[in-house]
Amino acid sequence: IPMHCQPVYWQQFKGQRYPVAEELCRTGFYLPSATSLNLDELEYIASVIREACPRLS
């Protein structure tokens, strides 16, 4: 979700448009990055990325 659409900021930016931020949100590649991820979760994320990479090229 673009920053201006997130609940904490929505009222400040109500009715405003930021097309670049909105496009990046639609087309971006996002990885889980929580500090609470454990080793099993990180290994799973890495395995999914390794599996997907050959199909993307």
C-alpha positions as CSV (number, residue, x, y, z in Angstrom):
1,I,0.0,0.0,0.0
2,P,1.5,3.4,-0.9
3,M,2.4,5.5,2.1
4,H,-0.4,8.0,1.5
5,C,-3.0,5.3,1.5
6,Q,-1.9,3.6,4.8
7,P,-4.3,4.1,7.7
8,V,-1.9,6.1,9.8
9,Y,-1.4,8.7,7.0
10,W,-4.7,8.5,5.1
11,Q,-6.3,11.5,6.7
12,Q,-3.3,13.7,6.0
13,F,-3.3,12.9,2.3
14,K,-7.0,12.4,1.8
15,G,-8.0,13.0,-1.8
16,Q,-4.4,13.4,-3.0
17,R,-2.9,11.3,-5.7
18,Y,0.7,10.2,-6.1
19,P,0.9,8.3,-9.4
20,V,4.5,7.3,-9.1
21,A,4.0,5.8,-5.6
22,E,0.8,4.1,-6.8
23,E,2.6,2.6,-9.9
24,L,5.5,1.3,-7.8
25,C,3.1,-0.3,-5.4
26,R,1.3,-2.1,-8.2
27,T,4.5,-3.3,-10.0
28,G,7.0,-3.6,-7.1
29,F,8.6,-6.8,-5.8
30,Y,8.3,-7.1,-2.1
31,L,10.1,-9.5,0.2
32,P,9.0,-10.3,3.8
33,S,11.4,-8.4,6.1
34,A,10.0,-8.7,9.6
35,T,12.6,-8.9,12.4
36,S,10.5,-11.7,13.9
37,L,11.1,-14.1,10.9
38,N,12.8,-17.3,12.1
39,L,15.3,-19.4,10.3
40,D,12.7,-21.8,8.9
41,E,10.7,-18.9,7.5
42,L,13.8,-17.3,5.9
43,E,14.8,-20.6,4.3
44,Y,11.3,-21.0,2.9
45,I,11.3,-17.5,1.5
46,A,14.8,-18.1,-0.1
47,S,13.6,-21.4,-1.6
48,V,10.5,-19.8,-3.2
49,I,12.7,-17.0,-4.7
50,R,15.2,-19.6,-6.0
51,E,12.4,-21.6,-7.6
52,A,10.8,-18.5,-9.2
53,C,14.0,-16.9,-10.6
54,P,14.6,-19.3,-13.5
55,R,11.0,-18.8,-14.6
56,L,11.4,-15.0,-14.6
57,S,14.3,-14.9,-17.0
